[in-house]
C-alpha cells in the first residue's frame, strides 16, 4: 500500500497550490479520502474529506471557500486545490485513506509553506 503526496512548495500569501495524492496497493474507490495537516508544535488536523464516489465533501472552517477536495477514481488520485493561501496554512499536508475499521493508510506528507 502506498499513498504518495506531491505538489507542495513555497508560495506567497494569496497564491495557489494543488496537492495530489497517488494511491496504489488497495481498492482506492472503496475508501473515503481526506487531507490533514500538521504545523510545527500543533496537533494534526483534518482539512478536507471526500466520500468514495465524491458526492460528499467536508471542510474545516478555516479553509472553507478557499480549498477544494476532489478525486479521480480512474486515476487512483485525490487532489486538494488550495487558493488564497495564508501564512497560517503552512504545514505538512498528509493524505489519508480509510474504510471501516482496521483499514487506514497515511502518506508521508508534502510540505506547504506560505511566506513572502
C-alpha positions in Angstrom: 0.0 0.0 0.0 1.3 3.4 -0.9 0.0 7.0 -0.7 2.4 9.4 -2.3 1.7 13.1 -1.9 3.1 15.8 -4.3 2.6 19.4 -5.2 3.8 21.1 -2.1 6.2 24.0 -2.0 6.8 27.6 -1.2 4.1 30.1 -2.2 3.4 33.7 -1.4 0.3 34.7 0.6 -2.7 34.8 -1.7 -1.2 32.2 -4.0 -2.4 28.8 -5.0 -1.2 25.2 -4.9 -2.7 21.9 -6.0 -1.7 18.9 -4.0 -2.0 15.4 -5.4 -2.0 12.0 -3.6 -1.5 8.9 -5.8 -2.7 5.7 -4.3 -1.7 2.1 -5.0 -2.0 -1.3 -3.5 -5.6 -1.1 -2.4 -9.0 -0.5 -3.9 -9.0 3.2 -4.0 -12.6 3.7 -5.0 -13.8 1.9 -1.8 -12.0 4.3 0.5 -13.0 7.6 1.9 -10.2 10.0 1.4 -9.0 13.0 3.3 -6.3 15.6 3.7 -4.8 16.5 7.1 -2.1 18.9 8.1 0.2 19.4 10.9 2.0 22.6 11.7 5.1 22.7 14.0 4.1 22.4 17.6 0.5 21.7 16.7 -1.7 18.6 16.5 -2.6 17.1 13.2 -5.9 18.4 12.0 -8.5 17.4 9.3 -8.5 19.8 6.4 -11.0 18.2 4.0 -12.6 14.8 3.3 -14.4 13.2 0.4 -16.6 10.1 0.2 -15.9 7.2 -2.1 -17.9 8.5 -5.0 -17.1 12.1 -4.4 -20.7 13.0 -3.6 -20.0 14.1 0.0 -17.3 16.6 0.9 -16.4 18.3 4.1 -14.0 21.1 5.1 -12.5 22.6 8.2 -14.0 26.0 8.9 -10.5 27.6 8.4 -10.4 26.5 4.7 -14.0 26.7 3.6 -14.3 28.7 0.4 -10.6 28.5 -0.3 -9.8 24.8 -0.6 -11.5 22.2 -2.8 -11.0 18.4 -2.5 -11.6 16.2 -5.5 -10.9 12.7 -6.5 -10.4 10.7 -9.7 -11.1 7.1 -9.1 -9.9 6.1 -12.6 -6.5 7.6 -11.7 -6.5 6.5 -8.0 -5.7 10.0 -7.1 -7.1 12.6 -4.7 -6.5 16.3 -5.0 -6.5 19.4 -2.8 -6.8 22.7 -4.6 -5.7 25.5 -2.3 -6.4 29.1 -3.2 -5.9 32.3 -1.3 -3.3 30.7 0.8 -2.4 32.3 4.1 0.7 32.0 6.3 -1.3 30.0 8.8 -1.8 27.3 6.1 1.9 26.5 6.4 2.1 22.8 7.5 3.0 19.3 6.4 0.0 18.0 4.5 -0.9 14.3 4.6 -3.2 12.2 2.6 -5.4 9.6 4.4 -7.4 6.6 3.2 -10.0 4.9 5.4 -12.5 2.1 5.1 -14.4 0.8 8.0 -12.3 -0.4 11.0 -8.8 -1.5 10.5 -8.2 -0.2 7.1 -6.4 3.1 7.4 -3.4 4.3 5.5 -1.3 7.5 5.6 1.1 9.1 3.2 4.4 10.6 4.1 3.3 14.2 3.7 4.2 17.1 1.5 5.3 20.5 2.9 3.4 23.6 2.1 5.0 26.9 3.1 3.2 30.2 2.7 5.5 33.1 3.1 6.5 36.4 1.4 
